[in-house]
């Protein structure tokens, strides 16, 4: 299909509801006070929080008054922590055909090259970046690509959801147009568009304004796009029938846009709570400002700067002249120190509870963010239950990431073979996330000990429980080593009936 027509609204009006939600999520994620004031400065929506904190800030600005605001970056903390839980530990990439009793030699070479490619494209940090963007905006695109002028290997790019115009078929990404503002000259906005259709990539350059796409221009009109090809036949070049980009939703369903394939941000629906948290923290800081110690001095202690220039008090002065005062009022003639109360505990309790509620509603355990309980002793089971919410949310997100990541790794191999002549066959890999291998050693040891005393499992089963990430040869070797240490006889028949 061709690129968009000239002089149409951009982004397309059909995408406006989704883009509006992404804009709101972006404002809370970036924590930009100007963005927050702008998105909450309009009329309060039906069912929304009455006179929200950030809308009042806008009203104060419109009246030319100052309004002190403190933003708590809870949205960015949730997105970053969610990414760390998902990709903080290195993922495990394997080609199944490269393992087993008779490994495929071609698969062994392909796996070795794939692991090398993972390092070359900086896969782990790229996934951390993509996962944070995904959690913050509700979705992200992974785009395998190549550029021989900059790297002698495939590349992996992260495209934010607000820079893509997707097209869906049965809930799957069928085509997508990525766009970037490459320059702004006076009122002219230059946009680079890259459309991915099954079997082809089309590139265009447009000169428009802030809200409209404008007119298609030759690619050599801008140095940023001068070297691009207008169209690439990826089916002929790479042997790929579909499209290269993959969309990863953060979590589905999108409650505000039910029935769409778009993912929802971690903080969708939590805007009133985050607004209240900012208001509570701002109130706390205002208490601190108002609670600073003040001094009250008699008029005679002030030093005049001259007629009409006011007077001041030198806090470093150590000697003052005595005053002729009525003895009955002498007690009030000196310097008076005034201290105001700061409601620390009240504000702390409010902000802590709001933070807990926001984190919990986002699908995570407060303990994952370093928050402690109420000080009471809890059992190991309660600890597991508290952390379990974060684990379940992380596992749920991993189900969306795994199939897309497998496809991306497969396409990186294809690009490596077709563009960079690796000479290797591409194999579909298996991907396991590092967080899935986490186990409490004490709990695991206790479980295995109870199973051993009950004689309810074989050595092989217990080894697999202890090391779920191991393949069959590793398990067999460990079983043999345990039997040798314990002096157990090895079956001479090899397990034959």
N, C-alpha and C positions, 0 to 999 in steps of 0.2 A: 504494500500500500504506500501511497505517496506521503510526503511530509505535509504538515498542516497548510491550509490555504492562507493567502496573504490577509493581513489586516483583520485578524479575528482577536477577540479578547484572550488574554493570556495571563495566568493559566486559564484553560477553558472554563466557561461558566458552569458546565455540568459537574465540575470537580469542586465548585465553591464550598459546599457544605463540609467536605472532607478537609479542604485546605484551611477552612476557618478553624476547625478543631486542631489541626496541626499547628497553626499559628498560635493558638492559645497554649498548647502544650510546649511550644518552643519558647514562649515568653516565660513560663514558669521554670523551664529547664535552664535557660540562660540566665535567668534572674535579673534581666535588664529592667530597671525601674521605669524607663520610658515606654518599653513595650507593655509592661503590666498596666501602666496608667492608661495607655492607648486602648487596650482591648477591654478594659473595665470602665472606660470613661463614658460609654453610651448608656442608654436606658437600661434599667435592671430587667432582665428577661423574666417572663412569667415563671414563677416557681423558684426563681433565683434568690440569693441572699439579699435581704433588704439593706440598702445603703452599705454595700461592701466597703471594706477599708480602702482598697485601691481606687474605687470610684469616688470616694470622698476626697482622696488625694487629688484627683483630677479637678474636682469642683473647687478645691482650695486654690489650685494653680490658676484656674480660670478667673478667680476673684483677685488674683495678684497677691495671694498670701502664701507664706511658707508653710510646708507641711512635712515635718520630720518623719521619715519612713525607714524602717529597717527590714530588709528581706532575709528570711531564713532559707538557705538553698536546699530545702528538703527534697524537691523534685530531682535536682541533679545528684543528690546523695543516693536516692533510690535507684536512679538509672545506673550510676557507677557501681554501686554495690551489687545490683542484679547482674551486671556484666562480669564482675569479679567472681561471683558465685558460679556463673555458667562457664566462663573461660579463664578463670584465674589459674587453673591447673592445666597443664599441656594436654591437648587431646591426643588420643591414640589412633593412629591411622594404619590400617593393615589391608593387604590384598589377600583375600581368602585362599586363592589358588597358590600363593607363595608359601603356604604352611601345610602341615599334615605329613603323612608318611612319605608321599611322593610329590614334593613341591614342583610346580611348573617353573622351568628355568626362565621363561619369558616373564612370568609373573614376579619372580624374585627380582629381576632387573627392573621391572616396572615399579615395584614397591620401593626399591632403593632410590630410583630417580624421583618418585613422588615425594618421598621424605626430604630429598634435596630441594625439590621445588617449594615445599612448605617453608623451608628456611629462606629460600631466595625471595619469595613473595612476602616474607614476614607474616606468615599466616596467623600466628598466635596474637601478636599485637593488633593485627588488622581485625581479627574477630572480636577482640576486646572493644575496639573502637566501634565496630558495627553493632555489637550487642548493646552498648550504651545508647547509641543513636536509636536503635530499635525500641528500647524500653522507654526512651523519652518521647519519641514521636509516634510510636505505634507500629512502625515497620521500617524496613531498610532493604536496599537492593545490593546484591553482590554481583559485580560485573567482571568476569574473566576477559582479559584483553591482551594486547601486545603492542609494542612500539620498539622495533629494532634499533631506532636511533637513540633510545635511552637505556635499553636493557636487552641483553642477549638471552632472555628467558621470558616466559609469560608473566603477566602482571594481574593483580587482583585489586579492583577499585571498590570503594564503598560509596554508594549514592544515597543521599538522604531522601526521605519520602516526599518532602516538599519541593523536590527538583525532578519529579517524574510524573508523567501522565500515563497511567497504566490502562490496558484494555484486557478484560477478563473473558474467559470462556469456561463455563462450568466450575467457577471458582478458582481457576488456574490462570496464571499470567500467560496471555496469548501474544501480546505485543506491548511495547512500552516506548515512550519518547522521553529521553533525558534532555534537560535544558540547563544552560548556564549563562548568566549575564557576564560577558567577557569584557565589556567596556560601556561607559556612559559618557557621552559627549554632549554637553549642554542638555537639550531635551531628548536627545536620541539615545535609545537603549539598544545595544547590540547583543543579540542572543545567539548562542550556538545550540542547535538542536541535533540530536542523534537518535534516530528511530530504529528500533530493533523489531524486525518482522521475522517469521520463520524462514530461515535460509538467506537473510540479507540484512545489511546495515546501511542506512541512508543518512547522510550528513547534510545539514543546511545552515545558512547564516541569514539572519533577519535583522533589519533595522526598523525599530518601532519606538514606542514610548513606554512609560511605566506600567500601563495597563493593557496595551495592545501589542500584538506580535509584529505588525508592520509588514514590510515588503521583503521578499526573498532577494538576497544579493549573492553575487559570485563569491566563492570561498576565499579567493585571493584578495578580497577587499580588506581583510583584516589579517595581520601577521599571525594571530593566534590560530587561524584555521587555514592558512595558505597551503600547508602541506597535506591536508586531509583529502582522501578520495571521496568523491560524491556518493559512490555506492560500492559496497563490497558484497560479493556473492559468497556467503559463509558456507553454503552447502557444497559448492564446488571447491572452495579453498580448504575447508576443514572437514568436510563430510558430515556436517551437522544439519539435520533437518529443522530442528526447533530454534529457539532463541538462546543466546548466551546468558543474559542476565537472569538472576533468580531473586524472587521476592520472598522475604522472611517476615511473617507477621509476628508481632510481639506476643499477643494473646488474642484469641478469638472466643466469643463473638464480640464485635464492636457494638456496644450497647446503644450508642447514639445513632448508629447506622446499621440497623439489623438487616441481615440478608446480604450484606456486601462482604467481599473478601478482605477488606482492609482490617488490619489489626488495630487494637486499641492501646493507647499509652498506659503506663503503669498508674498514672495519676488521673485518669479519666474519672470525672465525678467527684474528685477530691478538691476541686478548686475552692469551694467555700471553706473547707477546713484549713487549707494552706493560707487562704486570705485571713482567717481568724488567727492563725499562728503568727503571721506577720504583724497583725494588729496587737497581739499580746506582747510580742517581743519589742515592738515600738513603744508600747506603754511602759514596759520595763525600763527601756533606755531613757524615756522621758522622766521617769521617777528618779533615775540616777542623775540626770541633768539638773532637775529641780532640787534634788537632795544635797547638792554640794553645799559645803559650809559657807555661810555668809557672815559678814561682820557689819555691825551698826555702830557708827561713831558720831559724836557730837559735831555740830556744825563748825565749832571752833577748831576741830582737828583737821579740817580740810585746808588745802593750800590753794589759794586763788591764782588762776592763770592770767587774770586781767579782766577788765570790764567786758562782759558779754562772752567770755571764753570759758566760763564754768569753773569748776573746782575739782580737785582730786585728793586722794588720800595715799600717802606713801607708806606701804606696808613694811618697809625696811627701817622706818624711823623708830628709834629706841627711846627717845626722850621727848615728852610733851610738856608744854607750859601748864602750870596749875590754873584752874578756873575758879573765878569768884562766883560761887553758887550758894543757894539756900541750903543749909545742912540737911533739911528734910528731903531734898532731891539729889543729894550728893551720890547716893548709891546708883543712880541711873545716869551719872555723868560720864562714865568711862566707856571703854570699848565692849560691846556686847556680841557674843558669838551665838549664831543661830544655826541649829542643825535640824533638818527635816527628815522624817521617817521614809525609808525606802522599803517598799513592800516586796522584799526579795522572795520570801517563801510563797506568797500568794502567786506571784508571777511564775516562779519556778514550777509550782504544781500545775498551773494552767498550761504552760508551754510544754511540759513533760507529757501531760495527758494528751494534748493535741498531737504531739509528735508520735506517741504510741498509736493513736487511732489512725493517723495517716499511714504509718508504716504497715500496720496490720491490715488496713483496707487495701493497700497496694499488693498484698499477698505475701508479706515477709514477717519474720519474727523480729521484735525489737532487739533481741539478743544478737542478731546478726549485724546490728548497727552499733554494737558496743553498749547498749542500754542494759542496766542491771534491773533486777526485780526490786521488791519492796524491802529487801534486807532479810526476809525470813528464809530459813533453810528449806531447800527443796530436794527432792529425791532425784536419782539419775533418770528415772522414768519421766519425771516432769521436765527435766532438762531436754531429753530427747523429744518430748511432745512440743516444747517451745521452739526448738530448732527445726522440728519436722515441717512447720509451715513453709519456711524458706526452702527446704529440700523439695517439697512437693511442687512449689511454684517453679523452682529451677528445673526440675524434671519435666514439668509441663512445657516450659519454653523449649527445652531441648528437643521435644518431639517435633516442633516446628523447624528447628535448625537442622536436624540430622539429614533428612532427605535432600534439602537444598544444598547443604554442604557437600554431600556425596556427589551430586550432579556437578557442582563447581569443580571439585577435584578431578572428576572425569574429564571435564572440558579443558582444564589446565594441561592434562596429559595430551589431549588431542591437539591443542595449540602448539605444545612443545614438539610434537611429532611433525606437524604440517608446516609450521613457520620456521622452527629452529632445528629441524631435521634430526631429532633425537634418535630416530630409527627404532623406537620401542613401540610395542603394542600397548594400547590404553586398556586398563582394567578398572572395573567399578570397585572402589574400595569400601571397607567398612570403617565406621567412625564411632569411637566411644569417647565420652566426655570424662575428663579427669575427676570431676566431683563425684562420679558414680563409684569410684574405687575407695572413697573415704569410709573408713570403719573405725569404731572405737576399739582399740586393741584389747583393753580390759574386758569389754563386753563380749568381743569375739572369742577371746580365750575362755571366758566363763561358759559360753555357749558350747564351744567345742569340747570342753572338759565334761560337761553334763552329757553331751551326746556320746562321748567315749565311755563314760561310766555306764551308760545305759546300753552300750553296744548296739546302737541304733543306726550306725552308718559305717561305711567302709573307709579305709585310709584315703582312697581317691576322692570320695565325696567330701571328706573334711578338708583335704587340700584345696579342692575347688571352692569350698566355702571361704577359706582363708585368702585365696588368691583368685577371685573371679575373673581377673584380667588375663590370666595365663592361658596359653593354648595347650593342646593335648600333649605335645612332646615335653613341654616344661612340667606339666602335671605328672606325666609318667616318670620323668627323671626324679622328681621330688619323692614320689611314692617309692621308687626303688631305693633312694637314699635312706628314707625312713625305715624301710624294711631291713636294710643292711645294718643300720644302727641298732635296731631292736632285735636283731638276730632271727628275724622271721624267715621261714623257708619260702623260696620263690617257686611258683607253680611250674614244674618242668614241662608241662604240656602247652604252656603259653595260653592257657584259658580255653583249650579245646574241650569239647564235651567227652 
